Amino acid sequence: MRGLSRRLSELDEALKSAQHIRAMHPDSFSAELSLSSLSHLQQRLEQERLELVKYRTRERLTISLSGHSYADHSAGVGELGVFLIRLQKLYSSIAQAITTGPSRRGPLSHDIINSTAMRFADVFASSFGMEIFIRPRFDVFGESIAASTLQTLFALLRATNQEGEISRLSGELGQRAVGHLRHVLDDLSRSHAGFSLEWTDMAGSKFSWSADNETIPALQRNVARYRTKRSIEISIPAVLLGASLLRDRFELMDAQRDIIEGKLARDVKFKLREYFGRQCTATLEKVEIDETVTGETRTFFTLVGIEPLAPPSPPST
C-alpha cells in the first residue's frame, strides 16, 4: 500500500503539469493525449488501491482521557457521555464539510450520519482509555469518508496551536465543524481534563495527538480567535487549470485571469476529470474568516460544484 501511495503521489505531480499545459494549449492534440494517458493510469492505480482496501472492515480509533474525572481507570458517566457526543458531532460535521463544503445550512445528511457512526468497542488501562470503531465504505477512488474524516480530524487538532493552519481549516471546514471543536475543548476545560487520540491508516501511517489539562485552555483561546465573518455561495465562469484528486485541491482561472485556489469537496471529484484544462461554470463556497486580535480577514474557497460553461444569452430584441 505504501508503494502504491507513493506511485499515486508521483503521478499526481505529473498530472498537475499536464493539466496546466492542457489549459494553456486547449487545441493541442498532444497535450490532450498526454493528459488522457495519465488520467487513465491514475484510474488503474485507484482501482488497485480499491482492491487492496476493500477487506478493511473498520477504522480503529483509540482515545485516552485524563484528569480528576477520569482517575482510577474509571469515568464519570456524565462527563464521558458529553465528551463522546461532542466528539461524534465534531467528526460528523467534518465529514459533511469535506463532502459537500463548509456551509452550515441544513441538517447533516443521513448518508453522512451513517458513514460516520462511531461504535464503542472496548476499554483499556490508562486514566481512562477506550476503543472506537467506524465502518468504512470505499468509493471508486479507493477512499472512504471514515478515513478521510479521521485524517482531517487529526489535522484540525494539530492546527489548534498553529495560527495559519487553524485559520485555513476554519475557512475550509466552516463554522459548524469549528464550533463543535470549541465545544469539545470547552467541556474538557470545565472538567480539567486532557485527552489523546491514535489511529493507523490503511498504509500503516500512524496518526496521534494529545493535550493535557494544562494545555487545553490555551488551545481554547487560539481557536476562539477565528470567527466566520461571511459564508456565501458563488458561481463563476472559469478554466480548471488543475486539480489534485489525491490531495483534494483545485486551481481555477476566472474571467479576469485571476487564480483561485482552495479545497475540493469530495462530491465534485466524481465528475472532475472531464473538466481538466477546460472552461466550466464553477460553484464555490467563499468563506471569510476574521482574526479577532489583529482584525485581519482571510478568504478561503471550496469548490462545491462544476458544470459545463453555459452559452451566452442571446441579445434581447
N, C-alpha and C positions, 0 to 999 in steps of 0.2 A: 504493500500500500504506500509506503514512503517513496519507493521508486516511481510509482505511478503518479503520486502527487508532485514529485519533482519534474517529471515529464510534462505534466499539465501546466506547471508554473512556467517552464521554459517556453512552452507553446503559447501561453498567454501573452508573453512579451513579444513573440513573433507576430501574433495576431494584432497586437496594438500597432505595430509598424505597418502591417498590411492594410489595416483599416484606414490609417491616415493617408496612405498612398492612394487607396481607392477613392477617398473623399476628395483629394486634391486633383485626381485624374479620373473623373466619373465615366469618361468614354473609353478608357484604356481596357482592352480585352485582356492583356497580360495581368494587369492589376486585379481585375475581376477573377481571373483564373487562379491566381495565387491565393487570394482571399478565400475562394471557394474550396481550394485544396486543403488549406489549413483548417478551415471550419469543419470539413468532413473528418479530418484527422482528430480534431478535438472531440467530435461526437463519438468516434470509435473509442477513444480513451475514456470518455464519460460512461460509455456502455460497459467497458472493462471494470470501471470503478463500481458501477451498479451491481455487477456480478459478484464482486468481492464483498460488498457491504450488505447485500440483501439477507444474509444469515444473521446479521446483528439484530437481536430482538429487543435490546434495552440499552438505554444510556444510564449509567450508574453515577449518581452524584452523592458524595459523602459530605456531611455537614457536621461541624463541631461547634457547640455553644459553650461559652464560659461566663463566669461571674456568679454572684450570690444566688441568683435564681436557678442556676444550673449546677450547683455544688453536689458533691456526694453521688455523682453519676445518676442524678435524677433531675427532673424538670418540673417547674410549676405548670400545672395544666393550663392556666390562663395565659401565661407568658408564652408558652410553647405554641398554643393554639393561635394566638395573634401573630407570632412570627411566621408560622407556616402559611397562614392565609395571606399575609403580606408578601411573602416570597412567591407564592403561586401567582398572585396578581401581578407582581413585577415581571415574572417570567412570561406569563401570557401576554402582557401588554408589549413586551419587547418583540415577541413573535408576531403580533399584529403589525407593529411598526415596520419590521423588516420585510413583511409580506406585502402589505398594501400601502405603506407610507406612514408618516408621523402624525396624520390627522387625529385629533382626539374626539372627533364627532362620532356618535353612534356607539352601540354596544359591540363587544367583541363577537366575532363570528363563531358559529357553532363548530366549524372546522378547526379554527384556532384553539378553542377551548378543548376539543377532543384531542388534538395533536400535542397539546402541552400539559395534559393532565398528569400531575405528579402523584406517585403512589408510594406511601410509606412502607418500607420493606423490613428494616431491622434497626437495632440499636447496638452500639459498641462502646467499649470502655474509653472514656475521656471525661471531661467535666460533664458533658452530655453529647454523645455522638449518635448519628443516625445515617441510614442509607435511604436514598430516594431513587426511584426508578421512573424513567419516562420511556414510553414505547415509541420508537421512530417509525416513520413511514417515508420511504425513499421515492424521490421523483426521477425524471428521466436523466437528470444530471448526476445521479448517484448521491444526492444530498437529501437531508431531512430537516424539517422545521425544528425538530427537537435538538439536533446537534448544532445547527446554525444559531439557534437562540442561546444555547449554552455558551458558544464562543462569544457572542455579543454580550451576554451577561458578565462574563469574566472581563471583557474589555471595558465595560461600563464600571465595574467595581474597581479595576485598576486605575481608571480615569478619575476617581474621586479625589486623588491628590495630585492630579496633573491638569493645570488650568486650561491649556489649549485643547486637550482631549475631552474634558467634561463639557466644554463649550460646544465642540463639534458634535458630540454624541447627543447633547441636549437638542441640537437642531435636527439631527438625523433620526432620532428616536421619538422626539416630540414630548409635549408637556405631560401626557398621561403616564408614559413609562418613567420619566424622571420624577414625577410626583410620587409614584409607588416606591421608587428608590428612597426618596426623602422619608416616606412613612416607615420603611424598614429601619433606616438609621435613627429616626426619632424614637421608635419603640425600643430599640436596643439601648439608646442613650438613657431613656427613662428607667430601664431595668438595670442600668450599669452593667451591661453585658457586651461581650465580644463574640465574634463568630469567624469561622473559616470554612472554605469550600474546596473540594478537589474533584477533578473529573479527568478521565483519559479518553481521548478521541479515537476514532477508528484507525488512525495511522500510528497510534501509540504515543502521541504527544500528550504530555501531562499539563493540565491547567490547575493552578492553585492560587488562592488569595486568602488573606487573613487580616483581621484588625482586632485589637484588644479593646477593653472597655475604656481605656485612657485615650485611644486613638479615634474612636467613633465620633466624639463631639467636633473634632477638627474637620473630619470628613463631612459632617453635617453642615458646618459653616461654609465649606468650599462649594458644595453642591447648591446650597441656598443662594449663592451669589448670582446664579444664572437663571434668568426667567424668560419665558417666551413672550416677546413683545407683540408679534403678529404671526399668524399662520394662514396662508391663502393658497388656493389652487389656481394656476395659470396655464393656458395653452398657447404655444407659440410655434410658428414655422421655424424649422431648424434643419441642420445637417448633422447626422450622427457621425461625428468624427471617429469615435472609438468607444468601446465598452469592454469591461472585463467581466466575463461570466464567472470567473473564479473568485474575484475579489468584490464583486457586486458594485463596481464603479462605472460611471459613464462620463463622456465628454461630448458636448454639443457645441455647434457654432450657430448663433442666431442670425436673423436677417441683417443685423448691423455688424456682423462678423465678430461679435464678442464671443468669448469662450465661456461656457458654463459647465462646471464640473460638480460632481456630487455622488450621492448614494443611489444605487439601483434597487428598486423594490423587486422582490422575488417574483411577484405576479407578472412583471413585464418580461422577465428573462425568457419565457417560453416562446415568444414571437420576435425576439430581438435580432436574431441572425439575419433575417430578411431585410433589415434596415441598415446594416453596416455600410457606412460610406454613402448613404442615400439621404435625400430630402424627406422630411416627415413632419407631422404635427406632434409635438412633444407636450405632454401634460406633466407639469411639475408642481410639487408641493414646496412652496417658498416659505421658509421659517426664519424669522428674525429673532435673535437672542440678545437680550440686554445683560451686560455685566454691571451689577448694581453698585460696585465700588468705584470703578473708573468711569462709568457711564458709556462705555463703548458698546456699539451694536454690531453684531456679526450676522451675516446672511448665509443660509445653507439651503441646498436644493436636493430633492429626491425625485427621481424620475418614476412616476406612478402610472404612466400610460403613453402609448405610442401608436400612431395610426398613419396611413398614407396622407401625404400633403393634399389638402382639399384644393380643387381647381378654383381659380379666381372667379368671383361672381360676375355675371355679365353686366355690362353697364346699363343703368336704368334709362328708359326712353321717356 
